[in-house]
Amino acid sequence: MQTKRVRLSSDASDIGRLLEISSKQVIQLSSTIKDVSAIAAWTPSQMKQNPANASTKPNTLCFVIGTSAGSISLVYENGMEITLENPGGPAVVRLLAKDSTAPQTEPSQSSTRPIPDIIAGDADGRVTAYVLGQVFSRITLPAPISALSLDLNPNTPSSFLAGDMSGTVASCHTQNTLWKAQMDSLVLLMAPGSSSGQLLDPAVSSTCSVWLPDKHGLLTNYVLAASALGFLQLLSRGTPIHTISLCAPAACMCSGVFIESETQDLSRSKNTQAIIGDEAGQLLVLENFELVPYAQMEFPISQLFALPLRLFVDQEGPDVVVCVTRSDTIYVLHQKKVIATYTADFWPAIVDVTVLADAGPVLVLVNSDGDNGSVHVVSLK
């Protein structure tokens, strides 16, 4: 296995000195999987939470891969492939994979691999839920899907958030739509460049779920929706309640705990924060309805992931941030500092992050160059 040593910043923290990024595995995709357009990496939660399972059960790593032809396949770390029931059609543009609540056969007793629940958004505005590899339900938004994320609301543990190119935001369950809202058009009309009631681009570029204290100090679940026009809206149960103007359009967001504050509880029993990456390469943290600068990157930011610090060192603290930019370099940050970088030998336009019981957190990169694509698993520990 070829190892690439990380490049560390001169004032990197202890975690940076411990971090080693190395190529772990390359899985070649079959000729039936072409033009990959989306990926979601999945490992069963019990494997992440109890590393002891690694010695008694297979370390299941599954890649859910969507293509521009509308097909969805499950690819496992041993090369095994399963194609899901799908009539084909519009491109799959967003994917989520999560633990299934349906009974599954134990991998140790059968050649059958565990199958996650899958949420797929396509270019026709359809959001399809798969359970055990079969279509379970489908909802349709007015325009192509542009954002898809899990909802942190404990009252609806199986819910997720979807946004489309027309500015529609929806909270959905695998069985129905909980609420649907339109980003505040009056605010969006004030965006620079919009005139005569015409919006330049009302698309929802990203969605995220966070817990923040309301005006009475009570922790409340809010949905963040970023507009491609450069606004961030907070919604409560589908109602826009607060709008924040950004210096550049936000491209991606994720929730976690990223900076220490007097009111922040790192045990996650209290409010969370959101980190936002924009088209100008700036990283911002939303803390109690205010934006705090986090870091400035060299390139526009395309994806963000948060990983608990305890996955790297035996202590609690702000999350580690994985930042994907529009370049061949992926950055790892902690407490506003770049602590490591990984430079791929191809353009990693499609990336995800997951956690393995035996290897800890890993990057999952898709290389679509050439006739047959490949998935690269890169260890962060």
C-alpha positions, 0 to 999 in steps of 0.5 A, spaced: 500 500 500 502 506 497 502 511 503 502 519 502 504 523 507 500 529 509 503 536 508 502 540 515 501 547 516 507 550 520 502 551 526 498 545 526 495 542 532 497 535 536 491 532 531 495 534 525 502 531 528 498 524 529 494 524 522 497 520 516 493 520 510 494 514 506 491 510 500 487 504 502 484 501 497 481 502 489 475 498 487 474 498 479 467 499 477 464 494 472 463 497 465 455 497 466 457 503 471 458 509 467 458 516 468 457 516 475 454 523 477 453 521 485 455 517 491 453 515 498 458 511 502 455 507 508 457 503 513 452 500 519 452 504 525 454 498 529 460 497 526 462 505 527 460 505 534 463 498 536 470 497 533 470 490 537 465 488 531 470 488 526 473 481 529 467 478 529 463 480 523 465 483 516 467 490 515 461 492 511 463 498 506 458 499 501 458 505 495 451 507 493 453 510 486 448 513 481 449 515 474 447 520 469 443 515 466 438 514 472 441 507 474 443 506 482 448 500 484 450 498 490 458 496 490 461 493 496 469 493 498 470 486 495 467 488 488 460 485 489 455 489 485 447 490 486 443 494 481 437 497 484 430 496 481 429 503 477 426 504 470 432 509 468 431 516 466 433 522 469 440 523 472 441 521 479 444 528 482 444 527 490 444 520 494 443 519 501 444 512 505 443 510 512 441 504 516 435 500 514 430 499 519 428 493 515 430 486 518 436 483 514 440 477 513 446 476 517 452 477 513 456 471 516 450 466 515 449 468 508 453 471 502 448 477 502 450 483 504 447 488 508 443 493 504 442 501 506 436 505 506 437 510 500 434 516 498 435 518 491 434 525 488 434 526 480 434 531 475 426 531 474 425 533 481 423 526 484 426 524 490 425 516 491 426 512 497 429 505 497 428 500 502 432 493 501 433 495 494 426 496 492 422 502 491 418 504 497 416 511 496 417 517 491 415 524 492 416 530 486 418 537 487 417 542 482 424 542 479 431 538 479 433 536 486 439 540 488 440 539 495 439 533 500 441 532 507 439 528 513 434 531 518 437 532 526 430 532 528 429 526 534 421 527 533 422 524 526 428 520 526 427 517 519 426 524 516 430 528 511 431 535 507 430 536 500 431 542 496 430 544 488 432 549 483 426 553 484 427 554 491 423 549 494 425 546 501 421 540 503 422 536 510 420 529 508 419 522 511 420 515 507 412 515 507 410 522 506 412 529 506 412 533 512 412 540 510 414 544 504 416 551 503 418 556 498 424 560 500 422 567 502 421 570 495 421 577 498 428 577 500 430 573 494 428 579 490 432 584 493 438 580 491 443 584 487 442 583 480 435 581 480 430 586 477 422 586 475 421 581 479 425 576 476 430 572 480 437 570 477 437 563 480 433 561 486 436 554 487 437 551 493 444 550 493 444 546 500 440 544 506 442 543 513 439 541 520 441 544 526 439 545 534 439 553 536 436 556 542 430 560 540 428 567 543 426 564 549 433 560 550 429 553 548 433 549 544 429 548 537 430 544 531 431 549 525 432 547 517 438 552 514 437 553 506 442 556 502 440 560 496 444 560 490 443 568 490 447 568 496 442 568 502 441 563 508 434 562 511 432 559 517 426 555 517 422 553 523 417 547 521 417 550 514 416 557 516 422 562 514 424 566 520 430 569 519 435 571 513 442 572 513 446 575 507 452 572 505 458 575 501 458 569 496 453 564 494 453 558 499 455 551 496 455 546 501 453 546 509 454 541 515 452 541 522 456 539 528 461 543 533 466 547 530 468 552 535 468 553 542 464 558 545 462 560 552 455 557 551 457 551 547 457 544 550 461 539 546 457 533 549 452 535 544 447 535 549 446 542 547 446 546 541 449 545 535 453 549 529 453 549 522 459 550 517 458 553 511 462 553 505 461 558 499 463 560 492 469 564 494 472 559 498 470 562 505 468 557 511 463 560 516 460 558 522 453 559 524 453 560 532 447 562 535 444 566 529 451 569 527 456 568 522 463 567 525 469 566 520 473 560 520 478 559 514 479 562 507 481 556 502 484 557 495 479 555 491 471 555 491 468 550 496 464 544 493 463 539 499 463 539 507 463 533 512 464 533 520 468 528 523 468 527 531 475 529 534 474 522 538 475 519 532 482 521 531 484 522 539 482 520 545 479 526 547 472 531 546 473 537 542 470 541 536 469 537 530 474 535 524 472 538 518 473 535 511 473 540 506 473 539 498 474 544 493 474 545 486 481 542 485 485 536 486 486 537 493 482 536 499 483 539 506 482 537 513 481 542 518 481 543 526 479 549 530 480 554 524 487 551 522 489 546 516 492 540 519 493 536 513 491 536 505 490 530 500 492 531 493 489 526 488 492 524 482 485 525 478 479 530 479 475 528 485 469 531 483 464 526 487 466 525 494 463 522 501 466 520 508 464 514 512 467 511 518 470 504 518 471 500 525 478 497 523 480 504 519 477 509 522 474 515 518 475 514 510 475 519 504 471 516 498 473 519 492 470 517 485 475 517 479 470 517 472 476 518 468 477 513 462 472 508 460 471 504 467 471 508 473 473 507 480 472 508 487 478 510 491 478 509 499 483 513 503 484 513 510 484 519 514 487 515 520 
